């Protein structure tokens, strides 16, 4: 079997020289409402398994608490995570770009990042074993969330096994669903590791809440998040708008950092992976697309408040 995995293809919509805004996708999932209550991902570590990261980007300065290269880029130097693609830096910015009044801000601006380079070159391809080793490293480093905007067509047992180990260690594993969609919700397109039942598979919508034409449809999709024209960081102090389920997944990874911090404060204990997953699904709203396209619906962090408001406004039923 050819054991290669690659970056899920994505589209460059626009290069942006300068930015100073809350990206629309971050706003759409209602992240600012949780920030107002003091939940910004403090104390939560998100491992980004991708093409590396520009750790010196102004919006990511001080965010990266550890890094490791598992690829053969730069002669396999373990401490070199140079991002030759830009994809990993973009994903990292969506998760946790600093709140410093300039550039962009990530979903969880106070979360820590663990940059794990598992895809090489400008096109971002790699061996399945690089991913396996990267996930094991994230487990060993005590990550809370693993974010993977990558995929391959083949099921690979060691990959499935290490993901099961991560989930057993109470780590939430988030994957982009894939961009092989054909706009037909009745046909299945499977990408691994997103299609494993243990991972949280994220499909894409645009900023007007329409289902993205490229998003994979299958019965393993858990939820959707913004994945079109997503503004974030790229290497060299720059910004770009990119599209793909690759851009949807980090919205969920960042949101899990907020949810985990919020729920641990509420419950005064560490919640299991299953419990945090349940809290994530509570924070979705259906968009009325087929379940194979949207799973449980759009990530919407204030959904529980909307539900309370709805119940409060219902007239009491008369009996008899």
N, C-alpha and C positions, 0 to 999 in steps of 0.2 A: 504494500500500500504506500502511496506517495504521501508522506506525512508533512504536508505543508498547509499553513493557515495564513490568511492574509487580512489586511485591512479591509473592512467592509467598504466597498467603493463609496465615495462621497463626491459632492459637487462643490466647486469653488464658485460662489455667487458673486462675491465682490471683495476686493482688498480695501481696507479702511486704514488710512494713515494714522488717524487719531480718533479716540472715542472718549466720551464722558457721559455714560448713561447706565441705567439698570437695563440689561438686555431684555427685549420683549418676552422671550421665552421664560426667563426667571420671574418676570412680573406675572405672566399668564398662569403659572402654577401657584401663584399666591405666596411665594417665599417671603416678600416684604412684610406680610401680616405676622409671620412667626418671628421675624427679626424684631418687630416692635415689642414683642413680649420677652425679648432677651434670648431667643433661641437662634444661634448662628453657627451651630456645629462645634462649639467649644469642647475640647477633649475627645473628639471623634477623629479617627484616622481612616482616610479613604485611600486604598491602593489603586493606582491607575496603571493597568497593564496595557501598554500601547507602544508607540514609536519613540518613546523617550519624552523629554520636556526641556524647554529653555528655562532652566531654573533661575536665570538672572532677569527674566522678564519683569519689569517694574510691578506688574499686577500680581506676580507670583513670588515676589521677594519674601523670604521668611516663611513661606508656606510649606516648603518641602523638608520634611524632617528626616528623610532617608531616601536613598536611591541605589539602584543596582541594574547593571546591564547583563542580560542573559543571551544576547545575540552575538554574531561574529563581526558586527560593525566595530571599527576602531581596534582591529585585532583582538576583539573579545575583552577589551579592558573593562573590568567589572565596575569601575567607578566613573565610566564615561557614558552618560545618557543623552548625548547630543541628539536632538530631534531633526533628522534630515527630511522629514515629511511635513511637519507642522501640525499633523493630526493630533498627536499626543498633547502638545501644548494647548491646542484648542479645547480638547476634552477637559484638561486640568483646569483651565480658566472657567469653564461652565460650572465645574464642581465648586471651586473654592477661591476664585480671584479675590484679592483683598478689597476691603471697603476702605478706600483711602481718598475718596472724593474725586478721583480721576480714573480714566480708563473704563474698564467694566468691573462689575461685581459678580461673583459666583453665587450659586444657590446657598452655599454654606460658607460664608466668608471667613469664619474663624476655625473651620476644620483644618486638620493637618493632612498633607499629601505624602504618600509613599510612592515614588516614581519607579516603576519596574519596567524596564525596556525589554520587550519580547518580540518586537517586529523591527526589521532592519531595512536600511536603504530608503530612498525617496518614495518608493512605491509601497513600503510597509508589508513585507512578507516574512514569514518565519516558520520554523519547525514546530510541530505540535509539542515536542519535548521542551522547547523554550518556554511555552505557555505553562506547561505542567510544572516546570521548575520555578517559574515566576509565581504561580499560585501557592506553591509550597513555601516559598520565601515570604509571601504575604501572611500566610498562616503563622509561620515562625516569628514574624515581627509583630504579631498581635493586632493586625488590621481589623477594623470593625466592618468595613465594606470593601468589596473588590469590584472595580468597574472595568468592563471589557467591551470595547467597541471594535470587535474583531470576530472573524468567523471562518469556517471552512465547511466544505460539503460532506465531510466524512465524520462519522462517529469514531471515537478513539478511546478505548477503554481506560488507559491511564489518565486521560483528561477527565473523564467522567468520575473516576475514583478520587482524584485529588479535589474535585469540586465537592464531592460528598464529604470528604474530610473537612473542607472549609466550612460547610454548612453545619457539620457536627460540632465544629468549634465555635458555633454561633456567629459566623461571618455571613453577611448578606452578599450574595453574588449576583451582580447586575450585568446583563448582556444586551447588546443591540440585536434586535430581531433579524436584521438583514435587509438588503435592498434588492432582492430578486423578485419583488412583487410584480404582478401583472394586472393589477387593478381588478382582479376577479377573486372575490372572497371565498369562492367555493373550491379553488385550487390551492393546494398546500405548497409552500416553499419552505424548506427546512435548512437551517444553518446551525452549525455546532460551534460553541457550546450553548447557544441560546435555546436550542430545542430540548435540552435536558430538563426534566421536570423540576430539579432542585434549584435552577437559577430563575431569576426574575427577568423575563424576556420583555423588552420594551420596543413597541412599534412607534411609528411617527405620524404626527399631524402637522399641518401648517399653522401659521399664527392666527388664521381665521377659523381654526378647529375643523378643517376638512381633513379627511384621511389622505395621507401622502400616497401618490400613485405608485411609488417604489417600495412601500413597506410590505414586508413578508406577511402572508396570512397563514395561520395554522392554529391548532387548538392549544399550543403552548404559550401564546402571547398572553402576558399578564395584564398589561396596561399600556397606555400611550402617553407620549409627552412631546413637546414641540421639537421638530427636527428639520425645519426648513428656514433658510436665511437666518441662521443662528449666529449672532455676533459674539466673538470671543477672541482670546489671545492667540497669536502665532509668533514664532521665533523672530527675534530682532526688534523687540519693542513695538511690534505691529499688531494689527487686528484684522480679522476677516470674517465674512459671513459665509458659512458652509451649510450644506444640506445633506441629510442622510439619517438613518436610524442611529448611526454613530453619534449624532449630535443630540438625539432624544435620550439615549441611555444615561449620560452624565447628569441630566436634570433629575433623574430618579436617584442616582447615587448620592448627589448632594442633598436631595430631600430626605433620604434615609438618615443622613447625619443629623439633620434637624429633628426628625421624628425620634431618633434614638435618644438624643439629648433631652427632648421634651418628655418622652415617656419615662425615662429613668428618673427624671426629677419628679414626675407625677407619682410613680409607683415606689420610689425610694429603694429600688433594687435593679439588678441587671436583668433585662428581659431576654428571652430566648429568641433565636432567629425566627421561629414560627410566630411568636407573639409580635415581633416588630413587623413581620410581613403582614399580619392581620391588621396592624395599625396603618400600614401603607395602603392596603386595599380599602380600608374605611375612608381614606382620603382620595377617592376617585369619584368622578361623576360620569354617568353613561352619556355617550354622544349619539347613540342610536345607530351606530354602524354594526355590521355583523360581528359576533363575538370573536370570530377568527381574525378580525382586523384590529379590534380595540380591546379584547380581553375584558377587564372590569371597567374600562373607560379611561378618561383623562385624569392624570395626576392633578389634584386640586387640593392644596394643603388645608384650606378652610372648609372643606366639605362637611365635617362634623358640625360646625357652627351653622352652616346653611340648613342642615337637617333639623337642628334644634329650633331655628327660627321658623321653619316650615311647620313643625309640630305645634309651636306656640301660637301660630296664626290660624290653625285649623279650628273651626267651630266645634264645640263639644257635641257629641252625638246624643240625640234624645232616645231614651229607651221606651219601648212600648207605644 
